[in-house]
Amino acid sequence: MAENQEKNYRITELISQERLEQRIKEMAEEISANHQGQVVHLICILKGGAYFMTQLSKYMTIPVTVGFMSVSSYGSGTVSSGVVKITKDLDDSIEGRHVVVVEDIIDTGNTLSYLLELLKGRNPASLELAAMLNKPDRRIREVKIDYCGFGVPDQFIVGYGLDLDEKYRNLPYIGVIEELPEA
C-alpha cells in the first residue's frame, strides 16, 4: 500500500488582495457601463471562478443573474491535459440574454475557445468574457478577453479561487507556487 506523502511548497505573493479587489471593482464598473439598461447573465466557470464572480457581481451596478458551469482540462497536477470536459452544464437557457462568462485564468485558450463556441451556438444576445488572470505565454488558441484583470507569467498560480489539487483556493491573494526539493 502506497503512502500518501504531502509535498512541500513555497507560495510567493504575486498580486495582493488589495490590488485584486481594486481591479475587480474597475472591471465591474466597466461591465456595468457597457451594459446600462440591460440585465447581464454571469456564467461562472467553477470552481476557480466562484471567488472572482462573487466579488465582481458585488460591485456591479446593473441587474445580474448567475449561472454555473464546470469545465476542466486539468485533472490532477499542474499541466493542462488538453482534453476539455463539461462536468456541469447550465441549468437555464441563455438564448437572447446578455452573457458574460466569468473565468479565473485563461491559459492555453483551449478550454475557453471550446466553451465560447458552445455558448455562441445557444444564441445569446451578446457573449463576452471576463478573466481575472491572463497567461498569454501559454496560449495555443486565441481567445478574445473583453475584461481582463491581470497578465501573469508562465508559472503555476494559486489563490483567490485557483488551486493545486483542490488546495490553496482560499488564499486571499494570487501567488506563484513552487515545489520545494525533498530534504
C-alpha positions in Angstrom: 0.0 0.0 0.0 1.5 3.4 -1.1 1.9 6.1 1.5 0.2 9.4 0.9 3.1 11.9 1.4 2.3 15.6 1.2 4.8 17.6 -0.9 6.2 20.8 0.5 5.5 24.0 -1.4 6.6 27.7 -1.2 4.0 30.3 -2.3 5.2 33.7 -3.2 2.7 36.6 -3.4 2.3 37.9 -6.9 -0.9 40.0 -6.7 -2.1 41.3 -3.4 -5.6 41.1 -2.1 -5.9 44.9 -2.3 -4.8 45.1 -5.9 -7.1 42.2 -6.9 -10.1 43.8 -5.3 -9.4 47.2 -6.8 -9.1 45.8 -10.3 -12.2 43.6 -9.9 -14.1 46.8 -8.9 -12.8 48.6 -12.0 -13.9 45.6 -14.2 -17.4 45.6 -12.6 -17.7 49.3 -13.3 -16.7 48.8 -17.0 -19.1 45.9 -17.5 -21.9 47.9 -15.8 -21.2 51.0 -18.0 -21.2 48.8 -21.2 -24.5 47.2 -20.3 -26.5 50.1 -19.0 -30.3 49.3 -19.2 -29.6 45.6 -19.6 -29.7 42.6 -17.3 -26.4 40.7 -17.5 -26.2 36.9 -17.0 -22.9 36.0 -15.5 -21.8 32.4 -16.2 -19.3 31.4 -13.5 -16.8 28.7 -14.5 -16.4 26.5 -11.4 -14.7 26.1 -9.2 -12.0 28.7 -9.6 -14.2 31.4 -11.0 -16.5 31.5 -7.9 -14.4 33.8 -5.9 -13.9 36.2 -8.8 -17.6 36.2 -9.8 -18.8 36.8 -6.3 -16.6 39.9 -5.9 -17.3 41.1 -9.5 -21.1 40.8 -9.0 -21.0 42.7 -5.7 -19.5 45.8 -7.5 -21.9 45.7 -10.5 -24.5 48.5 -10.6 -26.9 46.8 -13.1 -29.1 43.8 -12.5 -27.4 40.5 -12.8 -28.4 36.8 -12.9 -26.0 34.0 -12.5 -25.4 30.5 -13.8 -22.7 28.0 -13.3 -20.7 25.6 -15.5 -17.9 23.3 -14.6 -15.4 22.8 -17.3 -12.0 21.1 -16.9 -8.8 20.5 -18.8 -6.5 19.8 -15.9 -7.4 16.8 -13.7 -4.7 16.3 -11.1 -1.4 18.2 -11.4 0.0 21.4 -12.8 -0.2 20.8 -16.5 -3.3 21.0 -18.7 -4.3 17.7 -20.2 -5.7 19.5 -23.3 -8.9 17.4 -23.1 -12.0 19.6 -22.3 -14.7 18.1 -20.3 -18.0 19.7 -19.3 -18.8 18.3 -15.9 -21.8 20.6 -15.1 -23.8 22.4 -17.7 -26.1 25.4 -17.3 -29.5 24.9 -15.7 -31.2 27.6 -17.8 -31.3 28.8 -21.4 -29.1 31.8 -22.4 -31.0 32.5 -25.6 -31.5 36.2 -26.1 -29.6 37.1 -22.9 -26.5 39.3 -22.4 -23.9 36.8 -21.2 -20.5 37.4 -19.6 -18.5 34.3 -19.0 -16.5 34.7 -15.8 -13.3 32.7 -15.6 -10.4 32.7 -13.2 -7.5 32.3 -15.6 -7.0 32.0 -19.4 -4.0 29.7 -20.0 -3.7 27.8 -23.3 -7.1 29.1 -24.5 -8.3 25.6 -25.4 -11.0 25.3 -22.7 -12.4 28.8 -23.3 -12.3 28.6 -27.1 -14.3 25.4 -26.9 -16.7 26.8 -24.3 -17.3 30.1 -26.1 -18.1 28.3 -29.4 -20.5 26.0 -27.5 -22.3 29.0 -25.9 -22.5 31.0 -29.1 -24.5 28.1 -30.5 -27.1 28.7 -27.8 -27.9 32.2 -29.3 -27.2 34.7 -26.6 -27.9 38.4 -27.4 -24.3 39.0 -26.6 -21.4 37.0 -25.3 -18.3 38.4 -23.6 -15.5 37.0 -21.4 -14.2 38.4 -18.1 -11.0 36.8 -16.9 -9.3 37.6 -13.6 -5.9 36.4 -15.0 -4.4 36.0 -18.4 -1.4 33.8 -19.1 -0.6 34.7 -22.7 2.8 32.9 -22.9 1.0 29.5 -22.9 -1.6 30.4 -25.4 -2.3 27.8 -28.1 -5.7 29.1 -29.2 -6.5 32.8 -29.2 -9.4 33.9 -27.1 -10.8 37.5 -27.0 -10.9 38.6 -23.4 -13.3 41.5 -23.1 -12.5 42.3 -19.5 -9.1 41.3 -18.1 -7.8 41.7 -14.6 -4.0 41.0 -14.8 -1.5 39.4 -17.0 0.6 36.7 -15.2 3.8 34.9 -16.1 4.0 31.3 -17.2 4.2 29.9 -13.7 1.7 27.8 -11.7 -0.6 30.3 -9.9 -2.8 29.6 -6.8 -5.1 31.6 -4.6 -8.3 33.6 -4.9 -10.0 30.5 -6.4 -7.1 28.9 -8.2 -5.9 25.6 -6.8 -3.4 22.9 -6.8 -5.2 19.6 -6.4 -8.1 21.5 -4.7 -5.8 23.2 -2.2 -4.9 26.9 -1.8 -8.1 28.3 -3.4 -8.8 30.2 -0.1 -5.7 32.3 -0.2 -6.9 36.0 -0.4 -4.1 36.9 -2.9 -2.6 35.4 -6.1 0.6 33.5 -5.5 3.2 31.6 -7.5 3.6 28.1 -6.1 6.9 26.1 -6.3 7.5 22.6 -5.1 10.4 22.5 -2.7 13.1 19.8 -3.0 12.8 16.9 -0.6 15.0 17.3 2.4 
